Structure formats: structure tokens, C-alpha cells
Amino acid sequence: MTAPRTPIPDDLPRSPTGRVPQWVVDEAAGRHAVETAWRAPVTPVRPRRARRIRRAPAPLIATLLGVVLAVVWWLDSGTAGFGAGAGSGSDVAQAPAADVVALAGEAHLSDQGRQLLYESRPQLLDAGAFAGQCTDDLAAVRSDGAVGCFRPVDGSVVVYSPADPRLRGFVVETVAHETLHVGWETLSEPERAELAGLLEVAVATIPADDPIHQQIAFSVGDHPEHRPTELFAYLGTQVWGGGFGERVEEFYARFVADRAALVAVHEEFEATMSQLRADIDAGYQAVVATEFTEGIEAAAAERARIDAMVDDYNALQAQLQP
């Protein structure tokens, strides 16, 4: 039999759904979160490239689709469950912005996942507006590189959104990542305990040199109590390999309708960046060969073209760090 839970004081911060995050209750009671012990994996799960994502619609079509979906959501939901903003005191519901609806679709969120994202009042910000939004003093659960965060105290989501269309997959993945953090907050304590153990088994099967381990470590930082929710968000958006077993995928299915397609967004973006680097390397090798066979003057134009590619790539990389 499960021991009775300690009543939650009325003066603790609550999310828009009325829940009080467990870490808030623990800190108020002077308790420290207990880290979940690692367990040896039973069946290795190796990440592999999922199916390619379908081609994104043209910007105009995507915008019109977003508007239509927003109107449908508004008509279906009426004024229930979506406030005008934390602390605003307004009882008037607001439909999600068209760009948020479009991102929810591209992230393959389930109906529940979409609703949680919309209720979190997501902010999509450029570098200037994003600065300082996801710092530790705001008790934020952050993404790698602090490109997005979820604030359990008020239930809000903030996402860095660079304007370059080539970085769209980066934004889609961040939105899905933060939505999974919101989803984690909706799980019961027994569900969290069960899932945390399963996720530790899953992450232990990923090769030690995979960048995801560093990403998780950075996001956890000095908050080991955040490790389970970070595992849930990172593994859910970046690793497929056929799934992590029926029970884990049941949890993910609450918030993501097609997780293989979501992971494909991540892999498509990573493949694009890798191809840009490969093209640059191949270009410089061609320049060297031309200089050797035809002389420096003959290779000058090609060198200028490759130098421009390098400048473009560096500018693209710079946008990934708000």
C-alpha cells in the first residue's frame, strides 16, 4: 500500500493547471530529491536514423494551415483551459498563435501534447528578447545551450527561435523538448518513479561518445533532481531506434503522436549541418588540387566561393547560440 502523501501547503506556487511541482514541495519541506540509481540495460537499444521527414509546406501554405488549425482549436475549446497569461487576472481565453500551432504540427504532438503546449503560453523569441529568459535563478528546466526552457513554477515555455529558415528543425525540436517537460509535470509520482528507472536503462544503452550525454549533463547542471525530466525530453526527441519498449513508448504516446517522425526532424537537421561541413571540406580539397595542377590564379574563383560557404556556415552556427 502506498503511504499517504503529505498535504500540499496552499501558499506554494502552482502551475496554470493547479499542480504544484514535486521539487517545490520537497524544497518547502526541507527534503532533497533522491537520484534514481543506474541499472544495467536488459536489451541494448542502438539509435539509428528514422524515416525521413516529409517535406515541409511552403511558408504561405504553412501559415494558412496554422490559421485554420488555430480557428478549429478555438471553436472546439471555447474559453476553457487557456488563460490570457499568468498573473493577468483575465478570464478571456486566447487561441494559440498560428506559428505555435504550425510548430505543434511539425513536432507531431498528440492532442494532449498540443493542449499542454498551448496552455503553457509559449514565447518564440529572437536572440535579443531571449537573453536572460532561461537562467537558473528563474528555476528553469533548460535545453542544451539554454536555447529553451520550461518554468515549472508558472508552467510557461520559452523558446529561442532564429529567423533563418534552415534552422526550422532546430526550433521544432526545441518546442517538442519543452512540451515533454510540461508533459512530465502531468505524470503522477508513481509514474515518474517508474519512468525514471526505465529511462536510466535506456540512456545506458546509448554509446558513451554520443553527444546526447553531454547535452543531458549540461541541462541538468547543478540540479540532479532535473535528470529524469531531461532524460524524458532528450531521449524522446533525439533517439528512436525502434523505440525504448512498450511501456516507455506508452508514456511518450500521450504527448507525441509519431515519435519516429519527431526524431527524424532532429536527424534531418543534424544531417543538413553535417552535409554543409562535408561540402566545405570537399571544396577546399578541390581548390588545393586545382592550385597544384593549374596554378593559384585558376583556383582563385573557386577559393572565393568556398570562403563564402565558410562564412555562411559560421553565421548559421552563430545563430544556434542566442
C-alpha positions as CSV (number, residue, x, y, z in Angstrom):
1,M,0.0,0.0,0.0
2,T,1.3,3.5,-0.9
3,A,1.9,5.7,2.1
4,P,-0.4,8.7,2.4
5,R,1.1,11.9,0.8
6,T,1.8,15.0,2.8
7,P,-0.8,17.7,2.2
8,I,0.4,20.5,-0.1
9,P,0.5,23.9,1.6
10,D,-1.8,26.4,0.0
11,D,0.9,29.1,-0.3
12,L,3.2,27.2,-2.7
13,P,3.5,28.3,-6.3
14,R,1.2,26.4,-8.7
15,S,1.2,25.8,-12.4
16,P,-1.7,27.0,-14.6
17,T,-3.2,23.5,-14.3
18,G,-3.3,23.8,-10.5
19,R,-0.4,21.3,-9.9
20,V,2.5,22.0,-7.6
21,P,5.7,20.5,-8.9
22,Q,7.2,17.9,-6.6
23,W,10.5,19.7,-6.3
24,V,8.7,22.8,-5.0
25,V,7.0,20.7,-2.3
26,D,10.3,19.0,-1.4
27,E,12.2,22.3,-1.0
28,A,9.4,23.7,1.1
29,A,9.6,20.6,3.4
30,G,13.4,20.7,3.6
31,R,13.7,17.5,1.6
32,H,16.2,16.8,-1.2
33,A,15.3,14.8,-4.3
34,V,16.6,11.3,-4.4
35,E,18.6,10.5,-7.5
36,T,17.5,7.4,-9.4
37,A,20.2,4.7,-9.4
38,W,21.5,3.4,-12.6
39,R,20.6,-0.1,-13.6
40,A,22.2,-2.3,-16.2
41,P,20.4,-2.5,-19.5
42,V,18.5,-5.6,-20.4
43,T,18.3,-5.3,-24.2
44,P,20.6,-2.8,-25.9
45,V,18.9,0.0,-27.8
46,R,21.0,1.5,-30.5
47,P,19.9,4.8,-32.1
48,R,19.5,4.6,-35.9
49,R,18.2,7.1,-38.4
50,A,14.5,7.1,-38.5
51,R,12.5,7.6,-41.7
52,R,13.0,10.9,-43.5
53,I,10.6,13.6,-42.5
54,R,8.0,14.7,-45.1
55,R,8.9,17.9,-47.0
56,A,7.7,21.0,-45.1
57,P,4.9,23.0,-46.9
58,A,5.8,26.3,-48.5
59,P,5.7,29.3,-46.0
60,L,2.4,30.7,-47.3
61,I,0.7,27.3,-47.1
62,A,2.1,26.6,-43.6
63,T,0.8,30.0,-42.4
64,L,-2.7,29.5,-43.8
65,L,-2.7,26.0,-42.3
66,G,-1.7,27.3,-39.0
67,V,-4.5,29.9,-39.0
68,V,-7.1,27.2,-39.9
69,L,-5.9,24.9,-37.1
70,A,-6.0,27.8,-34.7
71,V,-9.6,28.6,-35.6
72,V,-10.6,25.0,-35.3
73,W,-8.9,24.7,-31.9
74,W,-10.6,27.9,-30.7
75,L,-14.1,26.7,-31.8
76,D,-13.5,23.3,-30.1
77,S,-12.1,24.5,-26.9
78,G,-14.1,27.6,-26.3
79,T,-12.9,29.6,-23.3
80,A,-11.9,26.6,-21.1
81,G,-8.4,25.8,-20.1
82,F,-6.4,28.5,-21.7
83,G,-5.7,31.7,-19.8
84,A,-4.6,35.0,-21.2
85,G,-1.4,34.8,-19.3
86,A,-0.1,34.1,-15.8
87,G,-1.0,36.8,-13.3
88,S,-3.0,38.8,-15.9
89,G,-6.3,38.3,-14.0
90,S,-8.1,37.9,-17.3
91,D,-10.7,35.2,-17.7
92,V,-10.9,35.6,-21.5
93,A,-9.4,32.7,-23.4
94,Q,-6.9,33.2,-26.3
95,A,-6.4,30.9,-29.2
96,P,-2.7,29.9,-29.7
97,A,-0.8,31.9,-32.3
98,A,-0.6,30.5,-35.8
99,D,3.1,29.9,-35.6
100,V,2.7,27.9,-32.4
101,V,0.0,25.8,-34.0
102,A,2.3,25.2,-37.0
103,L,5.2,24.1,-34.8
104,A,3.0,21.8,-32.9
105,G,2.1,20.1,-36.1
106,E,5.7,19.8,-37.3
107,A,6.6,18.4,-33.9
108,H,4.0,15.6,-34.4
109,L,2.4,16.3,-31.0
110,S,-0.6,14.4,-29.9
111,D,-3.9,16.2,-29.0
112,Q,-2.8,16.2,-25.3
113,G,0.7,17.4,-26.2
114,R,-0.8,20.3,-28.3
115,Q,-3.1,21.3,-25.5
116,L,-0.2,21.3,-22.9
117,L,1.9,23.4,-25.3
118,Y,-0.9,25.9,-25.9
119,E,-1.7,26.2,-22.2
120,S,2.0,26.9,-21.4
121,R,1.7,30.2,-23.3
122,P,4.8,29.6,-25.4
123,Q,7.0,32.5,-26.3
124,L,9.1,32.3,-29.5
125,L,11.8,34.9,-29.2
126,D,14.7,36.2,-31.2
127,A,18.2,36.4,-29.7
128,G,17.7,39.8,-28.2
129,A,14.4,39.0,-26.5
130,F,15.5,35.6,-25.4
131,A,18.5,36.8,-23.4
132,G,18.2,36.1,-19.7
133,Q,14.9,34.2,-20.1
134,C,16.3,30.7,-19.1
135,T,18.6,31.4,-16.2
136,D,19.0,29.2,-13.1
137,D,17.5,32.0,-10.8
138,L,14.2,31.5,-12.7
139,A,14.1,27.8,-11.7
140,A,14.0,26.9,-15.3
141,V,14.4,23.4,-16.7
142,R,16.6,24.1,-19.7
143,S,17.5,22.7,-23.0
144,D,21.1,22.2,-24.1
145,G,22.8,25.5,-24.6
146,A,19.9,27.2,-22.9
147,V,18.0,27.5,-26.2
148,G,14.7,26.9,-24.5
149,C,13.2,26.3,-21.1
150,F,10.2,25.3,-19.1
151,R,9.4,27.1,-15.8
152,P,7.6,24.7,-13.5
153,V,6.6,27.5,-11.1
154,D,4.3,29.2,-13.6
155,G,4.0,26.5,-16.3
156,S,5.4,28.7,-19.1
157,V,7.6,27.7,-22.0
158,V,10.2,30.0,-23.7
159,V,11.9,29.0,-27.0
160,Y,14.7,30.7,-28.8
161,S,13.6,31.0,-32.5
162,P,16.2,32.2,-35.0
163,A,14.8,33.6,-38.2
164,D,16.9,31.6,-40.7
165,P,14.5,29.0,-42.3
166,R,17.4,26.5,-42.4
167,L,17.2,26.3,-38.6
168,R,13.5,25.4,-38.6
169,G,14.2,21.9,-37.4
170,F,16.2,23.3,-34.5
171,V,13.1,25.3,-33.4
172,V,10.7,22.4,-33.9
173,E,12.9,20.1,-31.8
174,T,13.1,22.7,-29.0
175,V,9.4,23.1,-28.9
176,A,8.9,19.3,-28.6
177,H,11.6,19.1,-26.0
178,E,9.9,21.7,-23.8
179,T,6.5,20.2,-24.4
180,L,7.8,16.9,-23.0
181,H,9.0,18.8,-19.9
182,V,5.4,20.1,-19.5
183,G,4.1,16.5,-20.0
184,W,6.4,15.2,-17.3
185,E,4.7,17.5,-14.8
186,T,1.4,15.9,-15.5
187,L,2.6,12.4,-14.5
188,S,1.8,11.0,-11.1
189,E,4.6,10.4,-8.6
190,P,4.4,6.6,-9.1
191,E,4.5,7.1,-12.9
192,R,7.5,9.3,-12.6
193,A,9.4,6.9,-10.4
194,E,8.7,4.0,-12.8
195,L,9.6,6.0,-15.9
196,A,12.8,7.4,-14.4
197,G,14.1,3.9,-13.9
198,L,13.2,2.8,-17.4
199,L,14.9,5.9,-18.9
200,E,18.1,5.2,-17.0
201,V,18.1,1.8,-18.5
202,A,17.5,3.3,-22.0
203,V,20.2,6.0,-21.8
204,A,22.8,3.5,-20.6
205,T,22.5,1.7,-23.9
206,I,23.5,4.8,-25.9
207,P,27.2,4.8,-26.9
208,A,29.3,6.8,-24.4
209,D,30.6,9.1,-27.2
210,D,27.2,10.2,-28.3
211,P,26.7,14.0,-27.8
212,I,23.4,13.4,-26.1
213,H,25.2,12.5,-22.9
214,Q,26.9,15.9,-22.8
215,Q,23.7,17.7,-23.6
216,I,21.9,16.0,-20.8
217,A,24.7,16.8,-18.3
218,F,24.7,20.4,-19.3
219,S,21.0,20.8,-18.9
220,V,20.9,19.0,-15.6
221,G,23.8,21.2,-14.3
222,D,23.6,21.7,-10.6
223,H,20.1,20.3,-10.4
224,P,20.2,16.5,-10.2
225,E,16.5,16.5,-9.5
226,H,16.0,17.6,-13.1
227,R,17.7,14.5,-14.6
228,P,14.6,12.3,-15.0
229,T,12.7,15.1,-16.9
230,E,15.8,15.9,-19.0
231,L,16.1,12.2,-19.9
232,F,12.5,12.1,-20.9
233,A,12.9,15.2,-23.1
234,Y,16.2,14.4,-24.8
235,L,15.6,10.7,-25.5
236,G,12.1,11.5,-26.7
237,T,13.2,14.0,-29.3
238,Q,16.6,12.6,-30.4
239,V,16.6,8.8,-30.2
240,W,14.3,6.3,-31.9
241,G,16.0,3.0,-32.9
242,G,12.6,1.3,-32.9
243,G,11.6,2.7,-29.5
244,F,12.5,2.0,-25.9
245,G,10.0,-0.7,-25.2
246,E,6.2,-0.8,-24.9
247,R,5.9,0.8,-21.5
248,V,8.2,3.8,-22.2
249,E,6.5,4.4,-25.6
250,E,3.1,4.4,-23.9
251,F,4.2,7.4,-21.9
252,Y,5.6,9.2,-24.9
253,A,2.4,8.5,-26.9
254,R,0.4,10.7,-24.5
255,F,2.3,13.7,-25.8
256,V,3.7,12.8,-29.2
257,A,1.6,11.2,-31.9
258,D,4.5,10.0,-34.1
259,R,7.8,9.8,-32.2
260,A,9.8,8.3,-35.1
261,A,8.8,11.3,-37.3
262,L,9.8,13.7,-34.5
263,V,13.2,12.1,-34.1
264,A,13.6,12.4,-37.9
265,V,13.3,16.2,-37.6
266,H,16.3,16.1,-35.3
267,E,18.2,13.8,-37.6
268,E,17.3,15.8,-40.7
269,F,18.7,19.0,-39.1
270,E,21.9,17.3,-38.0
271,A,22.3,15.8,-41.4
272,T,21.9,19.2,-43.0
273,M,24.6,20.7,-40.8
274,S,26.9,17.7,-41.4
275,Q,26.5,18.0,-45.2
276,L,27.4,21.7,-45.1
277,R,30.6,20.8,-43.3
278,A,31.4,18.0,-45.8
279,D,30.7,20.3,-48.8
280,I,33.2,22.8,-47.4
281,D,35.9,20.2,-46.8
282,A,35.4,18.8,-50.3
283,G,35.5,22.2,-51.8
284,Y,38.9,23.1,-50.1
285,Q,40.3,19.8,-51.3
286,A,39.3,20.6,-54.8
287,V,40.9,24.1,-54.5
288,V,44.2,22.5,-53.4
289,A,44.1,20.1,-56.3
290,T,43.4,22.9,-58.8
291,E,46.2,25.0,-57.4
292,F,48.6,22.1,-57.8
293,T,47.6,21.3,-61.4
294,E,46.5,24.6,-62.9
295,G,48.0,27.2,-60.6
296,I,46.9,29.6,-58.0
297,E,45.1,32.1,-60.3
298,A,43.0,29.3,-61.8
299,A,41.8,28.3,-58.3
300,A,41.1,31.8,-57.0
301,A,37.5,31.9,-58.0
302,E,36.7,28.5,-56.5
303,R,38.5,29.5,-53.3
304,A,36.4,32.6,-53.0
305,R,33.2,30.5,-53.4
306,I,34.3,28.1,-50.7
307,D,35.3,31.0,-48.4
308,A,31.8,32.4,-48.8
309,M,30.4,29.0,-47.9
310,V,32.5,29.0,-44.7
311,D,31.3,32.5,-43.8
312,D,27.7,31.3,-44.3
313,Y,28.2,28.2,-42.2
314,N,29.8,30.2,-39.4
315,A,26.9,32.6,-39.4
316,L,24.5,29.7,-39.2
317,Q,26.3,28.2,-36.3
318,A,26.4,31.6,-34.5
319,Q,22.6,31.7,-34.7
320,L,22.4,28.5,-32.7
321,Q,23.9,30.3,-29.7
322,P,21.5,33.0,-28.6
